[in-house]
Amino acid sequence: MGLQVGKFMSPIGQFVQNQHPSWINKLPMTPLGFGHDGAAPTSNVGMALRGGLPKIAGLRSNYVLFVANAPVYGKNEDNSIEGSLDTNGKTTSNGAQPTIGARYALNPVGGMEIGISGAIGEIVDVNNTLSIRDYSVMDIDFMYDLGAVALKAEYVKQEVGTSTLNSIDPDGGVWEALYLQASYQFTNVALEPVVRYSDYHNPDTKRNQIALGLNYLFSNNLIGKFSYEFNENEDATVSSSDVTNNDILRAQLAFGF
Amino acid sequence: MKNLIKTTILLCMLFGANSLMASDAKKADAINGASVWADTCMRCHNLRAPEDLSQRAWVYSINHMRIRAGLTGQETRDVLEFILSSKTDADEHN
């Protein structure tokens, strides 16, 4: 059993806590909704108890239980939603109930993990600390390493409740994101093609992305990455030349210590 | 909400007791360590060769990965035993 006290990566799901380092992430960017201020919580300040469990019916599994300070919520001055749900670990709950959550993951066969996680608590409005709303997050994640082929998928949903004390955005909202990823490591050349679909919805926007990547493995921890992202804003009223509709070519050199 | 907190504390105690019972430490088993290493590490990242890190750095690294990968104490000791026993004479000075 391991005990974490202080600030730690959010135990919700697997991308944020395990896949985000550049030498591990197969593409230069995070999936839509899994970066900062997205649908997946980023970090917590609190306490977590975690570890592996004894085999059950011959299957390995692991768990995390955590309690942490509440996140904060608040629209920007221009009433835009970007960054309004702040799930970076806070040193105070501002009078809100702390976030209590758990993750349980099962390893049905070698190389596979299926995880389910969630948390509940309250969230305080950054501009009105008397306005405290319900907050919840749930997540399902999947990883399967088949040797040359690696499959990864995750769905996360965060929900901010209603507020009768705040005239700004009294209805709260839902932030949800999904990604599906497949990669293949050739054995005779140090190349690894990757394809990933990601989808991100929040109260203001609906976007999706198909990313194609090609990695060159100088070594297992020194990786040159190239990707091309096809981005689409699903809101038909947004101009096709808007930044959220732009396709992007990226290159990155990643080194893992 | 108070009931929820009580339930969570109770669950923590149950899991804690379970883990304590499971911590009946056995001698590190490199063969089981190899199996856990193969099944677990590649799920997230490319494998690191034993010579990539010194013996001391592997101890820190494996204890860090115990948290990240959700390993039991015994599995952690087994993987460390496998890694260290796989180091070649050439990098033994590390």
Interface residues (C-beta under 8 A of the other chain):
Chain A: M1 G2 Q4 Q14 Q17 N18 Q19 W23 I24 L49 R50 G51 G52 L53 P54 R60 S61 N62 Y63 V64 L65 V67 Q97 I100 A102 A105 N107 G110 G111 M112 E113 I120 M143 Y144 D145 A150 L217 N220 N221 G256
Chain B: M1 L4 I5 T8 L11 C12 F15 G16 N18 S19 L20 A22 S23 S35 A38 D39 T40 M42 R43 C44 H45 N46 L47 R48 A49 D52 R66 I67 R68 A69 G70 L71 T72 G73 E75
